[in-house]
Amino acid sequence: MLELSYLREHKDEAIKRLSKRKLQAQTAVEDILRLDEQRRSNQAELDAVLAESNSLSKEIGQLFKEGKAQEANTLKDKTASLKEKSKELQQEQEQIRHALENLLVTLPNTPHELVKEGADAHDNEEIKVVGQKPGLAEGAKPHWELADQYGLIDFELGVKITGAGFPVYKGKGARLQRALINFFLEQNIEAGYEEYQPPHFVNEASGFGTGQLPDKEGQMYHMEKDNLYAIPTAEVPITNLFRDVIIDHEDLPIRCTAYTPCFRREAGSYGKDVRGLNRLHQFDKVEVVTVSKPEASYGILEEMVAHVGGLLEKLGLHYRILRLCGGDMGFTSAMTYDFEVWSAAQERWLEVSSVSNFETYQSNRLKLRYRGEDRKTQLCHTLNGSALALPRVLAALLENNQSAEGIRIPDVLIPYTGFEIIA
């Protein structure tokens, strides 16, 4: 959630940056500032009424002490009127605050100045391409055919148990999946991230804190009886570890990593691009989350991007990095880099990670602050990224490493799998 002070002091800048998202930003910001002015004016009037009422109450007490009951009773009539007025003003103030909050939570984050204006994915910037597209022999198969041929994943069994988008990994497929999880976690720990095992369900306050609510409730699985949500990413429970927390400046940055299953409805997803592992309702992901000082966050963002790129290089995958334009960027993000790996059999790019800086957008909702050397508190910056999401990484590994002998396992995974080839 954007800070009101920022919108008041940097109105034109906020409108300019929000316009990169193809929003009617000026109207939205002006509506918020108009309500904010009403709130402050109403509060000033309320404060004046309460101050006058308190002053009169003291005067009435003094008059009674002096035996001037008639004068005191006359003033009591006036205080009754002031109390009624203050009650009306308090009710108005509550209504204004509610309306103001409703507008603020629907306003997305302001894109960083380096973020390009754009409407959708076609306007994203390609920042870096690493490696060469792997060449496959004639007759190479997509991963869903390989998974069936080698008995790695049973999509139909998943449909039987639950429904489409809930695959069953088995045999060497399950071991390869576990190998990837362990590899990513250990690499993250080696890079300085502390491992957590968070809950897989969160309450409404947690969903609000990281910006999934009220923006993405249609994509989340909701258990109405308990009012809990299945997590769409470990970002939600991990970042909420620090909700309503004040961190000492010497303890920053804080780096966390976690493996969790993730649950997403993925409403509106159809066609060939959702076959196999390309788009699932339940999938495994290893996440990294960082809490930092504002002045350090963009340096940390570049470190996180380099770390994710290093994971893909160790797996031998050809990938590219995109900086998302304003129109394709997530609601809460100020800057996002997407990682896509090349699927040789499908001949297209598959997204496997997003690494984002949210600046103070999440921390303002979370009331996540740090105490500086001057002992004053201010909002932290929060960042997160997939390191990595497994389904499309696995899809690319199966497709890109297929040969006449079978599917070769990347060297870095062999200590985790215990086998070098799937045959």
C-alpha positions in Angstrom: 0.0 0.0 0.0 1.4 3.4 -1.0 2.1 5.8 1.8 -0.2 8.8 2.0 2.7 11.1 2.8 4.4 10.0 -0.4 1.3 10.8 -2.5 0.9 14.2 -0.8 4.5 15.2 -1.2 5.2 13.6 -4.6 1.8 13.7 -6.3 3.1 14.4 -9.9 5.8 11.8 -9.6 3.4 9.2 -8.4 0.9 9.9 -11.2 3.8 9.7 -13.8 5.0 6.4 -12.5 1.6 4.9 -12.1 0.8 5.8 -15.7 3.3 3.3 -16.8 0.8 0.7 -15.8 -1.7 2.1 -18.2 -4.0 3.3 -15.4 -6.1 6.5 -15.1 -3.6 7.4 -12.4 -4.4 11.1 -12.1 -8.0 10.5 -11.2 -7.2 7.8 -8.7 -4.5 9.8 -6.9 -6.6 13.0 -6.8 -9.5 11.1 -5.3 -7.3 9.8 -2.6 -5.8 13.2 -1.8 -9.2 14.8 -1.8 -10.4 12.3 0.8 -7.2 12.7 2.8 -7.8 16.5 2.9 -11.4 15.8 4.1 -10.0 13.5 6.8 -7.4 16.0 8.0 -10.0 18.9 8.0 -12.5 16.7 9.9 -9.9 15.7 12.4 -8.9 19.3 13.0 -12.5 20.3 13.6 -13.0 17.3 15.9 -9.8 18.1 17.9 -11.1 21.7 18.3 -14.5 20.5 19.5 -12.9 18.1 22.0 -10.5 20.7 23.3 -13.4 23.2 23.9 -15.4 20.5 25.6 -12.5 19.6 27.9 -11.9 23.2 28.7 -15.6 23.8 29.5 -15.7 20.7 31.7 -12.8 22.1 33.8 -14.5 25.5 34.0 -17.8 23.8 35.1 -16.0 22.0 37.9 -14.4 25.2 39.1 -17.8 27.0 39.1 -19.4 24.3 41.2 -16.5 24.6 43.7 -17.2 28.4 43.9 -20.9 27.8 44.4 -21.9 29.2 41.1 -24.3 26.4 40.2 -26.5 28.4 37.8 -23.6 29.5 35.7 -22.2 25.9 35.7 -25.6 24.5 34.6 -25.7 26.9 31.7 -22.3 25.7 30.5 -23.4 22.1 30.9 -26.0 22.6 28.2 -23.2 23.8 25.9 -21.0 20.8 26.7 -23.9 18.5 25.8 -24.1 20.2 22.4 -20.4 19.8 21.9 -20.5 16.1 22.8 -23.2 15.5 20.2 -21.1 17.4 17.7 -18.0 15.4 18.5 -20.0 12.2 18.1 -21.1 13.2 14.6 -17.6 14.2 13.6 -16.2 10.9 14.8 -18.7 9.0 12.8 -17.8 11.1 9.7 -14.2 10.5 10.4 -14.7 6.7 10.5 -16.6 6.8 7.2 -13.9 8.9 5.5 -11.1 6.7 6.8 -12.9 3.6 5.5 -13.4 5.1 2.1 -9.8 6.3 2.0 -8.5 2.8 2.9 -10.7 1.2 0.2 -9.1 3.5 -2.4 -5.6 3.1 -1.2 -5.7 -0.8 -1.3 -6.9 -0.7 -4.9 -3.9 1.5 -6.0 -0.9 -0.6 -7.2 2.7 0.1 -6.4 4.5 2.9 -8.3 6.9 1.4 -10.9 10.6 2.2 -10.5 11.9 4.9 -12.9 13.8 2.2 -14.9 10.6 0.3 -15.6 9.4 0.8 -19.1 5.8 1.9 -19.9 3.8 -0.8 -21.5 0.5 -2.6 -21.7 1.5 -6.3 -21.6 4.2 -9.0 -22.0 5.0 -7.8 -25.6 6.4 -4.6 -24.1 8.8 -6.3 -21.7 12.6 -5.7 -22.0 15.0 -8.5 -22.7 17.9 -7.8 -20.4 20.2 -10.8 -20.8 20.3 -14.2 -22.7 22.6 -16.9 -21.3 23.7 -20.0 -23.3 22.7 -21.5 -26.6 19.5 -23.1 -27.6 20.0 -26.9 -27.3 19.6 -28.9 -30.5 17.5 -32.0 -30.4 17.4 -34.9 -32.7 14.5 -35.5 -35.0 11.6 -36.9 -33.2 12.3 -35.3 -29.9 9.4 -35.4 -27.5 7.7 -32.9 -25.2 8.0 -33.5 -21.5 4.5 -34.9 -21.1 5.3 -37.7 -23.5 8.7 -38.3 -21.9 7.0 -38.4 -18.4 4.7 -41.1 -19.7 7.4 -43.1 -21.6 9.7 -43.3 -18.5 6.9 -43.5 -15.9 7.9 -40.3 -14.2 4.6 -38.4 -13.8 1.0 -39.7 -14.0 -1.3 -36.8 -15.0 -4.4 -39.0 -15.4 -4.0 -40.5 -11.9 -3.9 -36.9 -10.6 -7.2 -36.2 -12.4 -8.7 -39.3 -10.8 -7.6 -38.4 -7.3 -8.2 -34.6 -7.4 -8.6 -33.1 -10.9 -6.7 -31.6 -13.7 -3.6 -29.7 -12.7 -2.7 -32.0 -9.8 0.0 -34.4 -11.2 1.3 -37.5 -9.4 5.1 -37.8 -9.5 6.4 -41.4 -9.1 9.6 -43.4 -9.2 12.5 -41.5 -10.6 10.2 -38.6 -11.3 9.5 -38.2 -7.6 13.2 -38.6 -6.8 14.2 -36.0 -9.4 11.6 -33.6 -8.0 13.0 -34.1 -4.5 16.5 -33.7 -5.8 15.7 -30.3 -7.3 14.1 -29.1 -4.0 17.1 -30.2 -2.0 19.5 -28.7 -4.5 17.8 -25.3 -4.5 17.5 -25.2 -0.7 21.1 -26.0 -0.1 22.3 -23.5 -2.7 20.1 -20.8 -1.1 21.4 -21.7 2.4 25.0 -21.5 1.1 24.2 -18.0 -0.3 23.2 -16.8 3.2 19.4 -17.5 3.3 18.0 -19.1 6.5 15.7 -22.0 5.9 12.1 -22.0 7.2 9.2 -24.4 7.0 6.1 -22.2 7.2 2.4 -23.1 7.3 0.7 -23.8 3.9 -2.4 -22.0 4.9 -2.7 -18.3 5.9 -5.3 -16.0 7.4 -6.9 -13.0 5.8 -4.5 -10.6 7.5 -1.5 -12.4 6.0 -3.0 -12.3 2.5 -3.6 -8.6 2.9 -0.1 -8.0 4.3 1.6 -9.2 1.1 -1.0 -7.8 -1.3 -2.7 -11.1 -2.4 -5.9 -9.7 -0.9 -8.0 -8.0 -2.0 -6.3 -8.2 -5.5 -6.0 -12.0 -6.2 -8.7 -13.7 -4.2 -10.1 -15.2 -7.4 -6.8 -17.1 -7.9 -6.6 -18.4 -4.3 -8.2 -21.5 -2.8 -10.4 -20.3 0.1 -11.7 -22.5 3.0 -14.7 -20.5 3.9 -15.5 -22.4 7.2 -12.1 -21.5 8.7 -11.5 -18.3 6.5 -8.1 -19.6 5.6 -6.3 -19.5 2.2 -4.0 -22.1 0.6 -0.8 -20.3 -0.1 -0.1 -19.3 -3.8 3.6 -18.9 -2.9 5.9 -19.2 0.2 6.3 -15.4 -0.1 3.1 -14.9 1.8 3.8 -16.8 5.1 7.5 -16.0 5.1 7.1 -12.2 4.7 4.3 -12.3 7.3 6.8 -13.6 9.8 7.8 -10.0 10.2 4.3 -8.4 10.3 4.0 -5.8 13.2 7.8 -6.2 13.9 10.4 -3.5 14.4 13.9 -4.8 13.4 17.2 -3.3 14.6 19.2 -1.8 11.7 22.1 -4.0 12.6 20.1 -7.2 11.9 19.3 -6.1 8.3 19.3 -7.5 5.7 17.3 -10.6 6.7 17.4 -13.4 4.1 14.9 -16.4 4.2 14.3 -19.4 2.1 11.5 -22.0 2.1 10.2 -24.9 0.2 6.4 -25.2 0.0 3.7 -26.6 -2.3 1.8 -23.7 -3.9 -1.9 -23.6 -4.9 -3.4 -21.5 -7.6 -6.7 -21.7 -9.4 -5.2 -20.3 -12.6 -8.6 -19.4 -13.8 -8.9 -18.6 -17.5 -5.9 -20.8 -18.5 -6.6 -23.0 -21.6 -5.0 -24.4 -24.7 -1.6 -26.0 -25.6 0.4 -23.7 -23.3 -1.1 -25.5 -20.2 -0.3 -29.0 -21.2 1.8 -31.2 -18.9 3.7 -29.2 -16.3 3.3 -25.9 -18.1 0.5 -24.7 -15.8 -0.7 -26.5 -12.6 -3.0 -25.9 -9.7 -0.6 -27.4 -7.3 3.2 -27.2 -7.8 6.4 -27.1 -5.8 8.5 -24.0 -5.4 11.5 -22.9 -3.4 11.3 -19.2 -2.5 13.8 -16.6 -1.3 12.6 -13.5 0.7 14.7 -10.5 1.8 13.9 -7.7 4.2 16.3 -4.7 3.8 17.0 -1.1 4.4 15.6 1.1 1.6 19.0 2.4 0.4 20.3 -1.2 0.0 17.3 -2.9 -1.7 18.1 -2.4 -5.3 21.7 -3.7 -4.8 20.1 -6.7 -3.1 17.7 -7.1 -6.0 20.6 -7.4 -8.4 22.3 -10.0 -6.0 19.1 -12.0 -6.0 18.8 -11.9 -9.8 22.5 -13.1 -10.1 21.8 -15.9 -7.6 18.8 -17.2 -9.5 20.7 -17.0 -12.8 23.5 -19.0 -11.2 21.1 -21.8 -10.3 19.9 -22.1 -13.9 23.5 -22.1 -15.2 24.5 -24.9 -12.8 21.6 -26.9 -14.2 22.9 -26.2 -17.7 19.7 -24.5 -18.9 19.5 -21.9 -21.6 17.7 -18.9 -20.2 16.9 -15.2 -20.5 16.0 -12.4 -18.1 13.2 -9.9 -18.8 12.5 -6.7 -17.0 8.7 -6.4 -16.9 7.0 -3.3 -18.2 4.5 -1.4 -16.1 1.5 -3.1 -17.6 2.8 -6.7 -17.1 4.2 -6.2 -13.6 2.5 -7.5 -10.4 0.2 -5.3 -8.4 2.6 -4.9 -5.5 5.9 -4.7 -7.3 8.1 -1.7 -8.0 10.4 -3.7 -10.3 10.3 -7.3 -11.5 12.7 -9.5 -13.4 11.3 -12.7 -15.0 13.5 -15.7 -15.8 12.5 -17.9 -18.7 14.1 -21.2 -19.8 14.1 -22.5 -23.3 12.0 -25.6 -23.9 13.7 -27.3 -26.8 10.9 -29.7 -27.6 8.1 -27.1 -27.4 10.3 -24.5 -29.0 9.3 -21.7 -26.6 10.3 -19.9 -23.4 8.9 -21.0 -20.1 8.8 -18.7 -17.1 10.5 -20.3 -14.0 11.0 -17.3 -11.7 10.1 -13.8 -10.9 12.3 -11.7 -8.7 10.8 -8.5 -7.4 11.4 -5.4 -5.2 8.2 -4.2 -3.5 10.0 -1.2 -1.8 7.7 -0.1 1.1 4.4 -1.3 -0.5 4.2 -4.6 1.5 5.9 -3.3 4.6 3.3 -0.4 4.9 0.6 -3.0 5.0 2.6 -5.3 7.3 3.7 -2.4 9.6 7.2 -3.8 9.1 9.8 -1.3 10.3 13.3 -1.0 11.4 15.0 1.2 14.0 17.9 3.2 12.6 21.1 4.4 14.3 19.2 7.5 15.3 16.6 5.2 17.0 13.9 6.5 14.7 11.7 3.9 12.9 10.9 3.7 9.2 9.5 1.2 6.8 11.7 -1.6 5.5 11.9 -2.7 1.9 10.8 -6.3 1.0 11.9 -8.4 -1.9 11.3 -12.0 -3.0 12.0 -14.4 -5.8 11.5 -18.0 -7.0 14.7 -20.0 -6.5 13.1 -21.8 -8.2 9.6 -22.9 -9.3 10.0 -26.6 -10.2 7.4 -27.6 -12.9 8.8 -25.8 -15.9 12.4 -26.3 -14.7 11.7 -30.1 -14.7 9.9 -29.8 -18.0 13.0 -28.1 -19.6 15.4 -30.6 -18.0 13.5 -33.6 -19.4 13.1 -32.1 -22.9 16.6 -30.6 -23.3 18.5 -33.6 -21.9 16.7 -36.4 -23.9 18.8 -38.6 -26.0 18.6 -42.1 -27.6 20.0 -43.6 -24.4 17.5 -41.8 -22.1 17.3 -38.5 -20.2 20.7 -37.3 -18.8 20.7 -35.9 -15.2 22.7 -32.6 -14.7 25.9 -33.3 -12.8 24.9 -31.1 -9.9 21.8 -33.2 -9.3 23.4 -36.7 -9.4 24.4 -36.6 -5.6 20.7 -36.0 -4.9 19.2 -38.4 -7.3 21.6 -41.3 -7.0 21.4 -42.0 -10.7 22.9 -40.3 -13.8 20.3 -41.2 -16.5 16.7 -42.1 -16.8 16.4 -45.0 -19.2 
